[in-house]
Amino acid sequence: MNGGVIEIGWLGLAGAAALILVNAAASVALKLGLGKKLAVASLRTVVQLLLLGYLLVPVFELGQPWLVAALGLVMIAIAARESLRRAERTYRHAWFDSFATLFVASSVTAIFGSAVLVGVEPFWLPRYFIPLLGMLLGNALNGISLGIDQSLRELDEGRGRIEARLALGATWWEAVRPAASGAIRNGMIPILNSMSVVGIVSIPGMMTGQLLGGTSPEQAARYQILILFMIAATVAMGTVGAVLLGVRRIFDDEHRLRVERILEG
């Protein structure tokens, strides 16, 4: 057997889809009420990934920087929307803050990783840049979602403590720093947990894909290490930026807490 890629046909995909029946059976047997969500999630998985696969063909073949930039902006915009859709609380202009944070964090890390760490020339070569950006966004949006949700919950439910600090002369940042720090920590914990068990409990997706594609285990491991460190940096930048921008918008220019600005997600 050679080390090339084994192509997966439609029959293989159908067989994989049949495995979802395990989830459906558990939902029915235990009355979990996940039938609709399971169906929607499965359908979105198929449609989105197939669409991405067909969309990337011309992007890879043409190799134009403007196409890569356009696709990257669309990915960031969708990631910003998804980061807020998962949060129970939000605020006005939250999408803009999330987009700006994701744009800066993911772009800086993806460009640095592609140009400096991997040494791709040009750095925007779609075969490298788009997958890197996608992995960074997928993890960063989770951190932002967790961070925003907890920070706004702390402001809402801990209003008394925060206003007490303000009454004693604290600035908005001094009053909210404990809540913001806890929210940032909450957003960063998932990627740190993943890094703690990687290679022992699980083989990450990128390394698995490279191994299946014929890459040597040593090189696959190096790529995965590089990606995990890039993801950790992006999650940190994204979570910190989103939480700080979010909590600042809940205070006015007079350093007064305005909980009415917090909206249901």
N, C-alpha and C positions, 0 to 999 in steps of 0.2 A: 504493500500500500504506500502510495507516495505521500509527500507532506503538503500537497496542495489543498485548496479549499474544496470541501464537499458541498455541492450545491443542494439547497433545500427546495423541493418542489411543492406544488399546491397540496398534494396528498400528505406530505409531512406537516404542513401548516394545519391541515384539517385534523390530523391526529393530535397535534399539540393543543388545538382548541378543545378537543374532547376532554383534555385533562381538567378544564375549567369545571366540568361536571362534578368534580370532587368538591369544589367550593360550593356549587349549587346544592349538592346533596347535604353538606354540613349546614347550610343556611336553612334548608327545608326541615331537616331532622331536628335541629335545635331551635327552630323558629327565630332565627336571627334577623329576619326581615331585610336581608341583603340582596334579594333577587334582582330588584330593579337596578341597584347600584352596580352589581356584578355584571349585568347585561350591558349597561351603559359603558362601564369601564373597559370591558372586553371589546366592545364595538369601537370605542375611541382608540384603543391600542392598535387594532387592525388597521383602521382608516388612517390614523396619523402616521404610523410607521411606514405603511405602504406608500402613502402620499410623499413622505419624506424621501423614501428610497427612489421614487420616480423623479422627484424634484431635484435631487442631488446629481442625477445623471448629467443634465445640461450644465449645471454649475461646475461640476468636475471637468467636463469636457471643454467648456469654453475658457475656464480659468481666468475670468475677468474680475479684477478687484472690486468693481462697483456691484457685481452680482453677489460677491461674498459679503460686502458691507450691507447690502439690502437685506439679504437673508439673515445676517447677524442681528440687524435692528428688529426685524420681525420676531426673531427668537427671544430677544430681550423684552420686547413689548408683551409677548405672550407670557413669559416667565413672570413679569411684574404683575400681570393680571392674576395669574395662578397663585402667586404668593399672598395676595390679598383675599382671594376667594376661599382660602383655607383658614383664614383668621376669623374669629368670632366678632371682633371689633375692628373698626377702621375709622377714618376721618377724611375730611375733604382734602383733596390734592394728594391722597395717599398713593395713588397710582403713579403720579409724576415723581414723587419722592422715591418710590420703589424702582421705577425705571431708571432714574438718574443714578441711584446707588448701584444697581445691577450693571448699568452701562460702564461706570467707572471701574468697579471692582473686577468684572469679568473681562473687560477689554484690556486693562492694564496687565492682568495676569496671563491672559491668552496670548497677547502680543509678546510679552517677556518670555513665556514658556516656548512659544513657537520660534521666535527669532534667536533667543539666547540659549535656552536650555536644550532644545532639540536641534537648533541650527538650521531651520527650514529657510530656503531662499527661493522666492520671496516669502516673507513670514506669513502672508495671507493665502498661501497655497491651500485651496479649499479642502483637499484630502486630509490635511492635518488640522487646519485652523477651525473648520466647522465642527468636527467631532470634539476637539478640545473645548471650544466654547460651549457646546451642548452639555458636556459633563460638568463644567463649572456652573452653568446656570441651573441645572437640575438639582444640584446640592445647595447652591446659594439661596434659591427661592425657599427651600425648607427652613433654612436658618432665619431668613427675613420674616417668614410667616410666624415662626415660633417667637421670635423676638418682639415683633410688633404686637402680637396677640397678648403676650404676658405683660409688656410694658403698659399697654392701654388698660388692661385689667387691673394692674397695680395702681394706676392713676385713678381709676374709677372707684375701686373698692377701698383703696387706702387714702381716700381724699382727706380724711381727718388728720392723719399723721403728716401728710405733706403740707396742708394748710397751717398746721401747728408750727412746722419748721419755718414756713414763710412769715408767720406772725412774729417769730423770734428774730427776724431780720435776715433769714437765709435768702440767697438768690434762687432763681428757678432751678439752676443746676445743682446747687447744694441740697435743695429740698428733694429733688428727684433722683439724685445719683444712686442711692441704694436700690431703687426700683429699676433704674436703667441698667445697672450692673448685673442684677439678677436676670433680667430679660436677655441681655447679651450673652451671659453664661448659658442660659437655656437654649439659645439659638446655636451655640457652638458645640454643645455636648454631643449631638448625634454623630458629627464627623469625627470627633475625638474618640468616641466609642468604637466607631468603625475602624479607625486606625489602630486601636488597641488589640483588636482580634484578627485583623487581616493577615492572611497567610497561615493562621492557626486554625481558626474556625471556618473561614470561607476563602475562596479564591474570587477576587473582585471581577466585575464584568469585563473591564478592558483587558485584563490579563487573560481571562478565559477566551475572549474573542481572538486575541493574538495567538494563543496556543492552538486554537481550532484552525486559525489561518496559516499555521506552519512556522510561526516565529519560534526561535529557540527559547526555552524556559528562562534562561538567564536574562536575555534581552526583554522578554515580556515582564519579568519581575522589575527590571530597571524602569521601564515605562510606567508600570503601575505605581512605583514609589514616587516618581516624578509627578504623576497625575494627582496622587493623594495629597502631596504637599501643596500643589497648586490649588486644589479644591479647598484645603484647610485655610489657605491665605485668602481665597475669594470669599469663603463663608465668613471669616472674621471681618474683612473689610465691609462686606455687604450687611452683615448683622449690626455692626457698630454704626455704620452710616444710617441705616434705616431706622434704628431705634432712636438715635439722637435727633434726626430730622423729625421723627414722629412725635416724640415727647415735647420738642420745642414748639410744635404747632398747637399743643394743648395749653400753652401759656401765652398770655398776651404780652404786649411791650412793657406793661407795668409789673411783670412777674406774677400775675395772678393766674391761678389755676382755673381753666375754663372747661370743666368736664362735659358741658353741653356740646362741645365740639367732637366728642367721641360718639361714633355712630355704630349701629349694629351692622355686622358684616353680612 
